[in-house]
């Protein structure tokens, strides 16, 4: 079973400053944690993909106009309080294992090495359209 683990960052649920205000050693510890976690998942054959995302102020929103031409606007509004910071796609034998991985990455270190306890959304990736029961 494949699952996508979505790392959500929210100033409302995390009592930490934005990463742009962290000390360089705190950023390095956070990135090292992620690299170590990804290495463990890869060694276990569970990692399909993992990516971090740029800050939301670099995002663009695209819609097609009536002629199918892209209409591009700035990304999330300035008042956005939460955003997708990155994701993992894992292939694991059960939802329970996906939840265990999510809990591990939730505890990534933040300022002063304290666990962030970030919310991680866990969603199964469908291999086919759902069928009626």
TAMO-V174734 format. One record per pair of residues at least 12 apart in sequence whose ideal C-beta (glycine too) atoms are under 10 Angstrom apart, sorted by the first residue. I is the first residue (numbers start at 1). J is the second residue. If there is no record, write none. Layout:
i=I j=J
i=I j=J
This chain:
i=1 j=90
i=1 j=91
i=1 j=92
i=1 j=93
i=1 j=94
i=1 j=95
i=1 j=97
i=1 j=98
i=1 j=124
i=1 j=125
i=1 j=127
i=2 j=48
i=2 j=89
i=2 j=90
i=2 j=91
i=2 j=92
i=2 j=98
i=2 j=123
i=2 j=124
i=2 j=125
i=2 j=126
i=2 j=127
i=3 j=46
i=3 j=48
i=3 j=88
i=3 j=89
i=3 j=90
i=3 j=91
i=3 j=92
i=3 j=94
i=3 j=95
i=3 j=97
i=3 j=98
i=3 j=99
i=3 j=101
i=3 j=102
i=3 j=122
i=3 j=123
i=3 j=124
i=3 j=125
i=4 j=48
i=4 j=49
i=4 j=87
i=4 j=88
i=4 j=89
i=4 j=90
i=4 j=98
i=4 j=121
i=4 j=122
i=4 j=123
i=4 j=124
i=4 j=125
i=5 j=50
i=5 j=86
i=5 j=87
i=5 j=88
i=5 j=89
i=5 j=90
i=5 j=98
i=5 j=99
i=5 j=101
i=5 j=102
i=5 j=104
i=5 j=105
i=5 j=106
i=5 j=120
i=5 j=121
i=5 j=122
i=5 j=123
i=6 j=84
i=6 j=85
i=6 j=86
i=6 j=87
i=6 j=88
i=6 j=102
i=6 j=119
i=6 j=120
i=6 j=121
i=6 j=122
i=6 j=123
i=7 j=34
i=7 j=50
i=7 j=51
i=7 j=52
i=7 j=53
i=7 j=83
i=7 j=84
i=7 j=85
i=7 j=86
i=7 j=87
i=7 j=88
i=7 j=102
i=7 j=105
i=7 j=106
i=7 j=108
i=7 j=116
i=7 j=118
i=7 j=119
i=7 j=120
i=7 j=121
i=8 j=82
i=8 j=83
i=8 j=84
i=8 j=85
i=8 j=86
i=8 j=106
i=8 j=118
i=8 j=119
i=8 j=120
i=8 j=121
i=9 j=53
i=9 j=55
i=9 j=56
i=9 j=81
i=9 j=82
i=9 j=83
i=9 j=84
i=9 j=85
i=9 j=86
i=9 j=116
i=9 j=118
i=9 j=119
i=10 j=80
i=10 j=81
i=10 j=82
i=10 j=83
i=10 j=85
i=10 j=118
i=10 j=119
i=11 j=80
i=11 j=81
i=11 j=82
i=11 j=83
i=12 j=81
i=12 j=82
i=13 j=81
i=13 j=82
i=13 j=116
i=13 j=117
i=13 j=118
i=13 j=119
i=14 j=82
i=14 j=110
i=14 j=116
i=14 j=117
i=14 j=118
i=14 j=119
i=15 j=110
i=15 j=111
i=15 j=114
i=15 j=116
i=15 j=117
i=16 j=110
i=16 j=111
i=16 j=112
i=16 j=114
i=16 j=116
i=16 j=117
i=16 j=118
i=17 j=110
i=17 j=111
i=18 j=55
i=19 j=55
i=19 j=85
i=19 j=110
i=19 j=111
i=20 j=55
i=21 j=111
i=22 j=110
i=22 j=111
i=22 j=112
i=23 j=111
i=23 j=112
i=25 j=113
i=26 j=109
i=26 j=110
i=26 j=111
i=26 j=112
i=26 j=113
i=26 j=114
i=27 j=110
i=27 j=111
i=29 j=108
i=29 j=109
i=29 j=110
i=29 j=111
i=29 j=112
i=29 j=113
i=30 j=108
i=30 j=109
i=30 j=110
i=30 j=111
i=30 j=113
i=30 j=116
i=31 j=52
i=31 j=108
i=31 j=109
i=32 j=108
i=32 j=109
i=33 j=104
i=33 j=105
i=33 j=107
i=33 j=108
i=33 j=109
i=33 j=110
i=33 j=113
i=33 j=115
i=33 j=116
i=34 j=50
i=34 j=52
i=34 j=86
i=34 j=88
i=34 j=105
i=34 j=108
i=34 j=109
i=35 j=50
i=37 j=50
i=37 j=88
i=37 j=101
i=37 j=104
i=37 j=105
i=37 j=107
i=37 j=108
i=38 j=50
i=38 j=88
i=38 j=105
i=40 j=101
i=40 j=104
i=41 j=88
i=41 j=90
i=41 j=91
i=41 j=92
i=41 j=101
i=41 j=104
i=41 j=105
i=44 j=90
i=44 j=92
i=44 j=97
i=44 j=101
i=45 j=90
i=45 j=91
i=45 j=92
i=46 j=88
i=46 j=89
i=46 j=90
i=46 j=91
i=46 j=92
i=46 j=93
i=46 j=97
i=46 j=98
i=46 j=101
i=47 j=88
i=47 j=89
i=47 j=90
i=47 j=91
i=47 j=92
i=47 j=101
i=48 j=88
i=48 j=89
i=48 j=90
i=48 j=91
i=48 j=92
i=48 j=125
i=49 j=87
i=49 j=88
i=49 j=89
i=49 j=90
i=50 j=86
i=50 j=87
i=50 j=88
i=50 j=89
i=50 j=90
i=50 j=105
i=51 j=86
i=51 j=87
i=51 j=88
i=51 j=89
i=52 j=85
i=52 j=86
i=52 j=87
i=53 j=83
i=53 j=84
i=53 j=85
i=53 j=86
i=53 j=87
i=54 j=75
i=54 j=85
i=55 j=75
i=55 j=76
i=55 j=83
i=55 j=85
i=56 j=74
i=56 j=75
i=56 j=76
i=56 j=77
i=56 j=78
i=56 j=80
i=56 j=82
i=56 j=83
i=56 j=84
i=56 j=85
i=57 j=74
i=57 j=75
i=57 j=76
i=57 j=78
i=57 j=80
i=57 j=83
i=58 j=74
i=58 j=75
i=59 j=73
i=59 j=74
i=59 j=75
i=59 j=76
i=59 j=80
i=59 j=83
i=59 j=84
i=60 j=72
i=60 j=73
i=60 j=74
i=60 j=75
i=61 j=73
i=61 j=74
i=61 j=75
i=61 j=76
i=61 j=77
i=82 j=119
i=84 j=121
i=85 j=118
i=86 j=105
i=86 j=118
i=87 j=120
i=87 j=121
i=87 j=123
i=88 j=101
i=88 j=102
i=88 j=105
i=88 j=120
i=88 j=122
i=89 j=125
i=90 j=102
i=90 j=122
i=90 j=125
i=91 j=125
i=95 j=122
i=95 j=124
i=98 j=120
i=98 j=122
i=98 j=123
i=98 j=124
i=99 j=120
i=99 j=122
i=101 j=120
i=101 j=122
i=102 j=118
i=102 j=119
i=102 j=120
i=102 j=121
i=102 j=122
i=103 j=117
i=103 j=120
i=103 j=122
i=104 j=120
i=105 j=118
i=105 j=120
i=106 j=118
i=106 j=119
i=106 j=120
i=107 j=120
i=108 j=120
